[in-house]
Amino acid sequence: MRKIMNWKPNMKTTAFVMTMLLTVLLSGVVSGQQKPTTGYAPVDGLKMYYEIHGSGEPVVLLHGAFMAITDDWRVWISELSKTRKVIAVEMQGHGRTADINRDITYENLSDDVAGLLDYLKIPSADIIGYSLGGGVAMQCAIRHPEKVRKVVSISAPYARDGWVKEANDFWPTFTWEVFKGTPMEAEYKRLSPTPDKFPDFVNHIKATALRPYDFGADKLKATKAPMFFIHGDADGVRLDHIAEMYRLKGGEIHGDMRPRSASRLAILPDTTHVTLMNCMTTIVPMVNDFLDAKPQKQ
């Protein structure tokens, strides 16, 4: 593998990048589902690619950094679209959505999602996001509360210091050459309208990862949408940060003594940031139960 990729990382970097590559290799399962409706939404200077599968209550799927619909969500789409209208999108610079001269921030990406819902004439929707997409989902609830019914955030903190130290320490020495000759680069070149811009795209994501951010505990607490926080016990997000997010949304009570929070928390054992996305058979039923749940009587 090192010879093929022509790089000499340390042990920690090797483990991180190998898991990133395994996401591409392990999750590219294409189902035999009905052909989706596809299009490009003109929002905030973007031509944002989207696909619509199935029918029912709308749910938006937001992929992680470096990913696209093809490698993040195909199996998820197959299951969720059995009972819902699934709107899978490719965010700025990812997949078939070209990059533009604008910072990739959680705020900008959440505004893009709101613009997409306006374009599709969907008043509100559930939002499911993984990693980068999980942060965007939370920001959608903060910035566009009228458009968000419920949020499922998979392996995403609300602040940069919510990641464990080694995750944040990784990015300053990261270079695009790590992905040179890999399936991730090939997938970008196959889908992107600017196939020769892969180094620029990776550097743009690196700039996002290095930029300090904090959505604000008070703002997260004030959101009206119930949230389901899903994490692995080794996914790179600090466990105390995970607990804090859940507490902010009304968790940490004795549910036998008073009504429970409409928000939920799940931590999967022996699960990393990347392998969470391979736990569809465990996670999707929990997500469906959360999205279908009615408000409790107070």
Secondary structure, 3 states (H helix, E strand, C coil): CHHHHCCCCCHHHHHHHHHHHHHHHHCCCCCCCCCCEEEEEEECCEEEEEEEECCCEEEEEECCCCCCHHHHCHHHHHHHCCCEEEEEECCCCCCCCCCCCCCCCHHHHHHHHHHHHHHCCCCCEEEEEECHHHHHHHHHHHHCHHHEEEEEEECCCCEHHHECHHHHHHHHHCCHHHHCCCHHHHHHHHHCCCHHHHHHHHHHHHHHHHCCCECCHHHHHHCCCCEEEEEEEECCECHHHHHHHHHHCCCCCCCCCCCCCCCEEEEEEEEECCHHHHCHHHHHHHHHHHHHCCCCCC
